[in-house]
């Protein structure tokens, strides 16, 4: 079948029939999508037909049109359910009505979720680690990837075409910009959006991701077909290497400065620290206003770079609320192995520095706290600025190399 609108050949008898979403502003209601989102679904047309994942329910009509065009009046034999989140499984209930004989394939936890989400109890096929499904000249081999990032997550491997249908592993933010393949896309942007997706969706489960990568390394892979983002066919090994680096929390030289400021005084101190880091020869230094930057961009930068400065005012005898939210998120993601410096400000009740220090203490050595710990009352004076400059120099020395 030659390429037609919305149907893109991936390999022999394998087609992309997914959807591009440029209407959703935030993924999961949390993570900004300046470039939208892709929901990738694939179909293998062999002696048996197998659909691998579906799409978000709001993109059902176009998806079903593409599916019918590929099937050409043939029945749909299997739906391979690598993951049960509704952005992947949204069409399952309707597919059951349109194709009454279809079999839904998944592991034990998947089948339990099918019942909970869509009331599907019959017509299911349970598969276990290493088992395969014969489609004719193709077969699919299944590998579980529990808690990457849900308990039922798994991947499917087609040894005929050497394709890994990896689901959320190797997925990325961003809709389709004309090209679905990595060699057709802006590669720098695609890798950044894959990292941003990893940090915010998968990052908490990095240990489990490393276990999944051990299985991936054993496969002969020519193409990686994730459920979000581009299809990786030009150099899948490079993508696997990047994923392992992120999973191991290996960092690059650089510092992220995040500040929360109501009237500009905390910002002044933060700018002094950032300037001192740069003047000490470290680059890049990225500065975020916690009140104006989406958490997904901040956490991605923190995951990538070796140093972090947290600088916050006190608000109503507590840590400034957006900064408190960031600390909760960093704790949830189990970040470790980075250098951190702290600057807290207050006018009549000191709280910011104490609460940020508590965050470092709770990491139990996961973060290395640098001196000086800075606390400023009301407005930074010359002595405070000197401390900021010293902290910047110490951070530069700690992250360099």
C-alpha positions, 0 to 999 in steps of 0.5 A: 500500500502506497502512502495516502493521507494519514496512512504512512508505511513504516515497513513491509506490511506495517503502517502508522495510522495515529493522530496529531493533536495541536489542540491540547494545551497541557498533557495530563493537565500538567505539562505544557504542549507548545508543539502539541502531541502525537498519538501513534497507533500502528497496524500490521497487515499479514495473514492476521491483522494486528492493531498496536495501541489506539488513540485518544478518544477525541481523535477517534473518527480519523483514526477509524477511517485510516484503520478501515482503509488499511484493512480493506474489508478484512476483519481486525483480528487483534488489538495489542494493548501495550499500555492502558492509559486512555490516550492509548486505549481510548478506542477500545470500547468502540473497536469491540462494537465495530469488530465483534470478533477482535481479540484484545491482547495484554498481560494479566494486569492489562486485562484487569484494567480493560475490565475496569476502564471499558467493561471488557471481560471476554475476547481477551488473550493473556500473554506473558514475558517472552511469549509471542503471537503468530500473524503469518510472516510476522510475529510479535514477541512481548516484553513486560516493562512494569512501572515504566510508568504503569504496572501493566506497561509492556513492549512488542517486538517484530523480529521480521522487520526488527521493529520495537513497538516501545509504547511510552518508552522512547516517547516524546512530546510534540505533534507531527510536523509533516514528518513522522520519522526522525530523519524528517524531523528537527532532531535537536527539538525531537530529542529535547521533547523526548527528554522532557517527556522522560523526565516528567512522565517516566523519570520517577521510575528510572530504576525500572526504566533501566531494567527495561533497557536491559531487555531492549539491549538484547534485541536487534532493532532497526526501528523504534516505534513509540506511542508518542513522538517521532519514529526512530529509524536513522540511529535507534542506538543513539536514542537508546544510549540517551535514554540510558544516560537519563535513566542513570541521572548522568548530568552535564556541566551547567547550572539551573537557577530557580527563583520565586520573588514577589517584589524583585528582591529575591530576583536581585539576589538570584541574578547576582548568583547567576552572574557569578556562576557565569563569570566563573567560567560555567555555561550554560546557566539557565534562570527560571522564574518559578511563577512564570515557567511551566514545571515541565521545562524547569524539571527537565533542565534540573534533570539535565544539569549538575547544579541547582540554585533555589532562591525563594522568598517567604510567603505567609510564614511558609515557603513561597507556594510555587517553590514548595510545589517544585520541591514536592515534584523533585522529591517525587522524581527521586532526583539524586547526585546533584549540587545545590545552593540555597538562598532564602529571603523574608521580612518578618518571619523566616521560613524559606531557607528552613523549608528548602534546607529540609528538602535537602536533608530529606534527600539523605545525601542525594543532593550535595549542599554548597556553602554559604547558605544565604538568608536575606532580610527584606532587601539584599545589601552589599554583604548579601550580594557578596555572599551571593557571589561567593555561592556562585563561585563555589557552585561553578567550582563544584559542577565544572568538568 
